[in-house]
Amino acid sequence: MISNDIDRFEQLFDRVSSIIEDAKHKIAHTINNTMVQSYWSIGKEIIEEEQMGQ
């Protein structure tokens, strides 16, 4: 009986751990995309400002 409970809790722990890991990957992906978009926008602003001066 105790062994069965331990197995159930290990399986629960594995499922919860998987959910957390998936969330971490999604968060990292979102942050990376946002940073790339921000840097692109900053570069665009700089280029547009430089071209107005010529």
DSSP file (Angstrom, degrees, kcal/mol; ACC not computed):
  #  RESIDUE AA STRUCTURE BP1 BP2  ACC     N-H-->O    O-->H-N    N-H-->O    O-->H-N    TCO  KAPPA ALPHA  PHI   PSI    X-CA   Y-CA   Z-CA
    1    1 A M     >        0   0    0      0, 0.0     4,-2.0     0, 0.0     5,-0.2   0.000 360.0 360.0 360.0 -47.8    0.0    0.0    0.0
    2    2 A I  H  >  +     0   0    0      1,-0.2     4,-2.5     2,-0.2     5,-0.2   0.899 360.0  53.6 -63.9 -40.0    2.7    2.5    0.9
    3    3 A S  H  > S+     0   0    0      1,-0.2     4,-2.3     2,-0.2    -1,-0.2   0.891 107.3  51.6 -61.5 -39.2    4.7    1.6   -2.2
    4    4 A N  H  > S+     0   0    0      2,-0.2     4,-2.2     1,-0.2    -1,-0.2   0.903 109.7  49.4 -64.4 -41.9    1.6    2.3   -4.3
    5    5 A D  H  X S+     0   0    0     -4,-2.0     4,-2.5     2,-0.2    -2,-0.2   0.905 110.1  51.1 -63.1 -42.0    1.2    5.7   -2.6
    6    6 A I  H  X S+     0   0    0     -4,-2.5     4,-2.4     1,-0.2    -2,-0.2   0.920 109.5  50.3 -62.4 -43.6    4.8    6.5   -3.3
    7    7 A D  H  X S+     0   0    0     -4,-2.3     4,-2.3     2,-0.2    -1,-0.2   0.908 110.4  50.0 -61.3 -42.3    4.5    5.6   -6.9
    8    8 A R  H  X S+     0   0    0     -4,-2.2     4,-2.4     1,-0.2    -2,-0.2   0.917 112.0  47.3 -62.9 -43.4    1.4    7.8   -7.3
    9    9 A F  H  X S+     0   0    0     -4,-2.5     4,-2.7     2,-0.2    -1,-0.2   0.862 110.4  52.4 -68.5 -34.7    3.2   10.8   -5.7
   10   10 A E  H  X S+     0   0    0     -4,-2.4     4,-2.4     2,-0.2    -1,-0.2   0.910 110.9  47.6 -65.0 -41.2    6.2   10.2   -7.9
   11   11 A Q  H  X S+     0   0    0     -4,-2.3     4,-2.2     2,-0.2    -2,-0.2   0.904 112.3  49.3 -65.8 -40.7    4.0   10.3  -10.9
   12   12 A L  H  X S+     0   0    0     -4,-2.4     4,-2.7     2,-0.2     5,-0.2   0.932 110.9  50.2 -61.7 -46.0    2.3   13.4   -9.7
   13   13 A F  H  X S+     0   0    0     -4,-2.7     4,-2.8     1,-0.2    -2,-0.2   0.906 109.7  51.1 -59.3 -43.1    5.6   15.1   -9.0
   14   14 A D  H  X S+     0   0    0     -4,-2.4     4,-2.1     2,-0.2    -1,-0.2   0.900 111.3  47.7 -62.6 -41.3    6.8   14.1  -12.6
   15   15 A R  H  X S+     0   0    0     -4,-2.2     4,-2.1     2,-0.2    -2,-0.2   0.924 113.7  46.6 -66.2 -43.9    3.7   15.7  -14.1
   16   16 A V  H  X S+     0   0    0     -4,-2.7     4,-2.3     1,-0.2    -2,-0.2   0.917 111.8  51.4 -64.7 -42.8    3.9   18.8  -12.1
   17   17 A S  H  X S+     0   0    0     -4,-2.8     4,-2.5    -5,-0.2    -1,-0.2   0.894 108.8  51.7 -60.1 -40.3    7.7   19.1  -12.9
   18   18 A S  H  X S+     0   0    0     -4,-2.1     4,-2.5     2,-0.2    -1,-0.2   0.898 108.3  51.0 -64.2 -41.2    6.9   18.7  -16.6
   19   19 A I  H  X S+     0   0    0     -4,-2.1     4,-2.2     2,-0.2    -2,-0.2   0.921 111.7  47.8 -61.7 -44.0    4.3   21.5  -16.5
   20   20 A I  H  X S+     0   0    0     -4,-2.3     4,-2.3     2,-0.2    -2,-0.2   0.917 111.8  49.2 -64.5 -44.0    6.8   23.8  -14.8
   21   21 A E  H  X S+     0   0    0     -4,-2.5     4,-2.1     2,-0.2    -2,-0.2   0.910 110.5  50.6 -63.1 -42.4    9.5   23.0  -17.3
   22   22 A D  H  X S+     0   0    0     -4,-2.5     4,-2.3     1,-0.2    -1,-0.2   0.915 110.1  50.5 -60.5 -42.5    7.1   23.6  -20.2
   23   23 A A  H  X S+     0   0    0     -4,-2.2     4,-2.6     1,-0.2    -2,-0.2   0.902 108.0  52.8 -62.9 -41.0    6.1   27.0  -18.7
   24   24 A K  H  X S+     0   0    0     -4,-2.3     4,-2.5     1,-0.2    -1,-0.2   0.907 109.7  48.5 -61.1 -42.1    9.8   28.0  -18.3
   25   25 A H  H  X S+     0   0    0     -4,-2.1     4,-2.3     2,-0.2    -1,-0.2   0.905 111.9  48.7 -65.8 -41.0   10.5   27.2  -22.0
   26   26 A K  H  X S+     0   0    0     -4,-2.3     4,-2.4     2,-0.2    -2,-0.2   0.904 111.7  49.8 -65.0 -40.7    7.4   29.2  -23.1
   27   27 A I  H  X S+     0   0    0     -4,-2.6     4,-2.7     2,-0.2    -2,-0.2   0.933 111.1  48.6 -63.0 -46.2    8.5   32.1  -20.9
   28   28 A A  H  X S+     0   0    0     -4,-2.5     4,-2.6     1,-0.2    -2,-0.2   0.906 111.7  50.1 -61.2 -41.7   12.0   32.1  -22.3
   29   29 A H  H  X S+     0   0    0     -4,-2.3     4,-2.4     2,-0.2    -1,-0.2   0.918 111.8  47.6 -62.9 -44.3   10.7   32.0  -25.9
   30   30 A T  H  X S+     0   0    0     -4,-2.4     4,-2.4     2,-0.2    -2,-0.2   0.916 112.5  48.7 -63.8 -44.0    8.4   34.9  -25.3
   31   31 A I  H  X S+     0   0    0     -4,-2.7     4,-2.5     2,-0.2    -2,-0.2   0.924 111.1  50.2 -62.8 -44.5   11.1   37.0  -23.6
   32   32 A N  H  X S+     0   0    0     -4,-2.6     4,-2.4     1,-0.2    -2,-0.2   0.921 111.5  48.2 -61.0 -44.3   13.5   36.3  -26.5
   33   33 A N  H  X S+     0   0    0     -4,-2.4     4,-2.4     1,-0.2    -1,-0.2   0.920 111.9  49.5 -61.7 -43.4   10.9   37.3  -29.1
   34   34 A T  H  X S+     0   0    0     -4,-2.4     4,-2.3     1,-0.2    -2,-0.2   0.896 110.8  49.7 -64.0 -40.7   10.1   40.5  -27.2
   35   35 A M  H  X S+     0   0    0     -4,-2.5     4,-2.8     2,-0.2     5,-0.2   0.919 110.7  49.5 -64.8 -43.3   13.8   41.4  -26.9
   36   36 A V  H  X S+     0   0    0     -4,-2.4     4,-2.5     1,-0.2    -2,-0.2   0.928 112.3  48.0 -61.8 -45.0   14.4   40.8  -30.7
   37   37 A Q  H  X S+     0   0    0     -4,-2.4     4,-2.3     2,-0.2    -1,-0.2   0.898 112.5  49.5 -62.5 -40.1   11.4   42.9  -31.6
   38   38 A S  H  X S+     0   0    0     -4,-2.3     4,-2.5     2,-0.2    -2,-0.2   0.934 111.9  46.9 -64.8 -46.4   12.6   45.7  -29.2
   39   39 A Y  H  X S+     0   0    0     -4,-2.8     4,-2.6     1,-0.2    -2,-0.2   0.889 111.7  51.6 -63.9 -38.6   16.1   45.7  -30.6
   40   40 A W  H  X S+     0   0    0     -4,-2.5     4,-2.4    -5,-0.2    -1,-0.2   0.926 110.9  48.0 -62.9 -43.9   14.8   45.7  -34.1
   41   41 A S  H  X S+     0   0    0     -4,-2.3     4,-2.3     2,-0.2    -2,-0.2   0.892 111.3  50.3 -63.9 -40.1   12.5   48.7  -33.3
   42   42 A I  H  X S+     0   0    0     -4,-2.5     4,-2.3     2,-0.2    -2,-0.2   0.934 111.4  48.4 -62.9 -45.9   15.4   50.5  -31.6
   43   43 A G  H  X S+     0   0    0     -4,-2.6     4,-2.6     1,-0.2    -2,-0.2   0.897 110.3  51.9 -60.8 -41.1   17.6   49.9  -34.7
   44   44 A K  H  X S+     0   0    0     -4,-2.4     4,-2.7     1,-0.2     5,-0.2   0.919 109.2  49.9 -61.5 -44.7   14.8   51.2  -37.0
   45   45 A E  H  X S+     0   0    0     -4,-2.3     4,-2.1     2,-0.2    -2,-0.2   0.914 112.1  47.9 -60.2 -43.8   14.5   54.4  -34.9
   46   46 A I  H  X S+     0   0    0     -4,-2.3     4,-2.5     2,-0.2    -2,-0.2   0.932 112.8  47.8 -64.3 -46.4   18.2   55.0  -35.1
   47   47 A I  H  X S+     0   0    0     -4,-2.6     4,-2.6     1,-0.2     5,-0.2   0.925 111.8  49.8 -61.5 -45.7   18.4   54.4  -38.9
   48   48 A E  H  X S+     0   0    0     -4,-2.7     4,-1.4     1,-0.2    -1,-0.2   0.899 111.9  48.4 -61.5 -40.0   15.4   56.6  -39.5
   49   49 A E  H  X S+     0   0    0     -4,-2.1     4,-0.8    -5,-0.2    -1,-0.2   0.912 112.1  48.8 -66.2 -42.1   17.0   59.4  -37.4
   50   50 A E  H >< S+     0   0    0     -4,-2.5     3,-0.6     1,-0.2     4,-0.3   0.897 109.6  52.1 -65.1 -39.9   20.3   59.1  -39.2
   51   51 A Q  H >< S+     0   0    0     -4,-2.6     3,-1.0     1,-0.2    -1,-0.2   0.781 101.2  60.9 -70.4 -26.9   18.7   59.1  -42.7
   52   52 A M  H 3< S+     0   0    0     -4,-1.4    -1,-0.2     1,-0.2    -2,-0.2   0.800  99.3  57.8 -68.7 -27.5   16.8   62.3  -41.9
   53   53 A G  T <<        0   0    0     -4,-0.8    -1,-0.2    -3,-0.6    -2,-0.2   0.562 360.0 360.0 -80.0  -7.9   20.1   64.1  -41.4
   54   54 A Q    <         0   0    0     -3,-1.0    -1,-0.2    -4,-0.3    -2,-0.2   0.442 360.0 360.0 -98.7 360.0   21.4   63.3  -44.9
